[in-house]
Amino acid sequence: MVRSHLRKVFEAIADLTFLNDDCMTAMISAEGEKIDFVKKIDPKDRNVEFWMGDVERQMVASIRNVVHFGITDYLERERNDWIIMHPGQIVLNSGQVHWTADVEKSLNEGGLEGVT
């Protein structure tokens, strides 16, 4: 089965979650962090190269989705709760988006003095 070769095909993906009907619904990192796919993938009656392409497209769409949620959720929650709720890479990237926006705002409003 392809499952044992996922780490070789997709960087940082240790496993996929499967339903009883073999549909794939999420990806799991080596650290155990799970990202649900935006749309499930049904490999039934399809060659592996086609549904693996679907896995790649769902990886991109799903990461885009959770990054967007991480960025918007940052403004809605207490920071500690926000950090615990999201996967590590989402916290790092979403936090950097807000840090950059805050630095840019400080520079625009207060010049160099606005950053100190």
C-alpha positions as CSV (number, residue, x, y, z in Angstrom):
1,M,0.0,0.0,0.0
2,V,1.0,3.6,-0.7
3,R,0.5,4.6,3.0
4,S,4.0,3.3,4.0
5,H,5.6,5.6,1.4
6,L,3.8,8.8,2.2
7,R,6.9,10.3,4.0
8,K,8.9,9.8,0.8
9,V,6.3,11.3,-1.5
10,F,5.1,14.3,0.7
11,E,7.4,16.2,3.0
12,A,6.2,16.3,6.6
13,I,3.2,14.0,6.1
14,A,3.4,10.9,8.2
15,D,-0.1,9.5,7.5
16,L,-3.5,10.1,6.2
17,T,-6.8,9.4,7.9
18,F,-9.1,6.9,6.1
19,L,-12.8,6.2,6.5
20,N,-14.1,2.6,6.2
21,D,-14.8,3.1,2.5
22,D,-11.1,4.1,2.0
23,C,-11.9,7.8,1.5
24,M,-9.2,10.0,2.8
25,T,-10.2,12.9,5.1
26,A,-7.1,14.4,6.7
27,M,-3.3,14.5,6.8
28,I,-1.2,13.9,9.9
29,S,2.3,15.2,10.4
30,A,5.2,13.4,12.0
31,E,4.5,15.4,15.2
32,G,0.9,14.1,15.2
33,E,-0.8,17.3,14.2
34,K,-3.9,16.6,12.1
35,I,-5.2,18.9,9.4
36,D,-8.6,18.0,8.0
37,F,-9.0,18.1,4.2
38,V,-11.4,20.7,2.8
39,K,-12.9,17.9,0.8
40,K,-12.6,14.1,1.2
41,I,-10.8,12.1,-1.4
42,D,-12.3,9.0,-2.9
43,P,-9.7,6.7,-4.5
44,K,-12.3,4.1,-5.6
45,D,-11.8,2.9,-9.2
46,R,-9.0,5.4,-9.8
47,N,-5.3,4.9,-10.5
48,V,-2.9,5.9,-7.7
49,E,-1.3,8.7,-9.7
50,F,-4.7,10.4,-10.0
51,W,-5.8,10.2,-6.4
52,M,-2.3,11.1,-5.2
53,G,-2.7,14.3,-7.2
54,D,-6.0,14.9,-5.4
55,V,-4.1,14.4,-2.1
56,E,-1.6,17.1,-3.1
57,R,-4.3,19.5,-4.1
58,Q,-6.2,18.9,-0.9
59,M,-3.0,19.5,1.1
60,V,-2.6,22.9,-0.5
61,A,-6.3,23.8,-0.1
62,S,-6.5,22.6,3.5
63,I,-3.3,24.4,4.6
64,R,-4.6,27.6,3.0
65,N,-7.8,27.1,4.9
66,V,-6.2,26.6,8.3
67,V,-3.7,29.4,7.8
68,H,-6.6,31.8,7.0
69,F,-8.5,30.5,10.1
70,G,-5.4,31.0,12.2
71,I,-4.9,34.5,11.0
72,T,-8.5,35.5,11.6
73,D,-8.9,33.6,14.9
74,Y,-5.8,35.4,16.3
75,L,-8.0,38.5,16.7
76,E,-10.8,36.6,18.4
77,R,-9.1,34.6,21.2
78,E,-6.7,35.0,24.1
79,R,-3.2,34.3,22.8
80,N,-2.6,31.2,25.0
81,D,-5.9,29.7,23.9
82,W,-5.2,30.5,20.3
83,I,-1.7,28.8,20.5
84,I,-3.1,25.7,22.0
85,M,-6.0,25.5,19.5
86,H,-3.9,25.6,16.3
87,P,-1.0,23.4,14.8
88,G,2.5,24.7,15.5
89,Q,3.3,25.9,11.9
90,I,0.0,27.7,11.7
91,V,0.7,29.5,15.0
92,L,4.2,30.5,13.7
93,N,3.0,31.7,10.3
94,S,-0.2,33.4,11.5
95,G,1.7,35.1,14.4
96,Q,4.2,36.4,11.9
97,V,1.5,37.9,9.7
98,H,0.2,39.8,12.7
99,W,3.6,40.8,13.9
100,T,4.4,42.2,10.5
101,A,1.2,44.1,10.3
102,D,1.8,45.6,13.8
103,V,5.3,46.7,12.9
104,E,4.1,48.2,9.7
105,K,1.4,50.1,11.5
106,S,3.9,51.3,14.1
107,L,6.3,52.6,11.4
108,N,3.5,54.3,9.5
109,E,2.0,56.0,12.6
110,G,5.1,56.8,14.6
111,G,8.1,56.4,12.3
112,L,11.1,54.8,13.9
113,E,10.0,56.0,17.3
114,G,6.8,54.0,16.9
115,V,8.7,50.8,16.9
116,T,10.6,51.4,20.1
